[in-house]
Amino acid sequence: MEARDVWQAVVLRPRRYPFGKWPWRAVGYLASGVVAGAVVCAVFLVLLAASLLLVGIPLLLFGGVALGGPERLRLRLVDRRPAPDPHRVPGEPGLGAWARVRAGEGATWREFAYGLLLATVLGPLDALVLAVALGVPGALLAAPVLLAADGHETKVLKTVLVTSYPPALAAALLGALLLVALAYPLGLYAAGRGALARTLLSSRPGDGLGEVIASRARLVDAFEAERRRIERDLHDGAQHRLVALTMTLGLARLDAPPDGPLAERLARAQDEAGRVLAELRELIHGIHPQVLADYGLGPALADAADRTAVPVDTDLGGLPRLPEAVESAAYFTGREALANADRHSGASRVRLAARHDGRVLVLTVEDDGRGGADPGRGSGLTGLADRLAVLDGTLTVTSPPGGPTVLRVEIPCRVSSVSSSPRTASSSARG
């Protein structure tokens, strides 16, 4: 297996490491780090001086962003793995939007901290490591050459006086051995240096999590807005036209001969239009019930219980008005649970309860049916569970064979007012 970074080269192939390419790559990484540290130090000093006039403060704060890209590329010298850019793409064009996004990112401040470290600590430390790992062996290796150039004597490492070639050659041999031996700590230091750079400059597993959650919340809000738009268009458009058609057919029946075939056809048409109108009203109610928007979750759930064929005992008193997304998710989850109990459970009675303790909304639907329900077998609750997850909510279903089946929904939400909905229901039943 080929090493993907200098650490693997040292650990997996220690015998071949000093004679391969990785020591040279480590030297290149550290040497370029010395140059980069000097440049960054000079730039930071200039920007720091300019910041006294309030001109260089933005450039000083965002200087790490400009440094991050080249440093991620330079990291490839000691680590072949890609270092993803941790920054998000601004949702709006313009320099102001870019600056707002960057100022709110942790990656921007990590890059700024890396720049300070590179200028003050890492750059000088890279130079010191190179001086020890290459300078000392190089000085020993150069002993014969320096002796030949002087003709009489030379000082090795400015300390040991050498006046003949045997000691000079021995120093050169020691330098060669030391060069090979010091290649290992040099590589390990370069590996640690690269790991620090990757930690500070590359994206982390949780960096995009907040944006993903926010985007999912925006999708839910957009879905709710579109749902309400469709409900409004159907209510204000198609429903009104059907009502007008039904009235027109009724007036036409009055003008037609009472016992003729025309009156019979008009009567059938009027009845069919009435049935279509009733179905359209049920469809509108299913898309977004008006009672939910006007009165809140408690009355909406009570209305859903009234529409269920199985008798439903409700305990919905004292529910406050909650955020629209929470009320919508809880309502449709409760309605789906009631529909499942009505169609599949064989239950003779259902209990529907909801309460809010100031921090969490808890919705419970329990039936005395046959049990054995599996939410993963294509029920509508699977999609609702994903919708609840956007709100940090949870849905659990307990349904042992023989029953009972208990569905429990918990949605964290705080409300500033604890006033209840205009209308609540303590119990309802429909046989």
C-alpha angles and dihedrals in degrees: 000000000000115000114250095197140016092261092060090045091056096042103037099039108022095158095052096038100087091052098046134078099268097080089054091048090050090050090049092050094050094042092051087047090059091052093044091049092053093048093047091048091053093046092047091051091052093047091045090055091047091049089067084072090044089245100103099043096092091043090048093050095046095038089097090061090059090046095049098069097053091042092053089052092047089052088070088076091073101019123039094193113106117255106215120220106255096206126104124229109250114248092222132046122246140068093269093057090046092051093048092051094046093047090055096050122095089213091066092057093044089054090049090051090048090053091053091048092048093051098044109025116006098049095051090042091053089052092050093050092049091048091054098039097043107014098057096046089042092055090050092047091051094055097098092045093049091047091052091048093051095038095209114042146340137194116235111217087351089283114070118063113218119190103166139045101247093064090041092053090046089053090050091051090049089050092053092051091045091050090056093044094049091050088079099057088040090056093045091051091049089050092052091045090053092047090054091049092049092049093052101035107033130074119269127220093253098040094098097037095094092050091048091052091047092049091050090051090050090051091052091049091049090049091051092048091050091047091054092046091054090047091050093047092050092046097046098035121025096028093052092048091050090050089051090048092051091050091047091052090049092052090047090054089056091054095045123086106271098230100034130106091251092061090050092051091047091050092052091047091050092049091049091049089050092052091048089050091051091049091048091052090051089049092051090048090052094050094054120338114224091220089064092055095043104038108015139237100317098057091039092055090045089053090050089051090052089054093053118099093216113075109259127201110205133198105185104134122138099018111154125215106277133194112294095244091052094048092047095048093046093046096051092044091052092045092050090049091051091049091051091049090050096048107031114017102065087222123166094201139016131201119210119189134169132177138169121208096190094271110040134034112218120194121185129186117184128177133182094225132127096284125208093118116164115196090198094063095088100282119152089248092080093068091042090054089056089050091051090050089063087061091045087253129144134215122200128180123197113188117154118183108278092027164211103187115206123188116191126188124189122187120177110225135144124210127199092213125051094195113129127238117279089254130030134176127217097188141350134179136183123186 
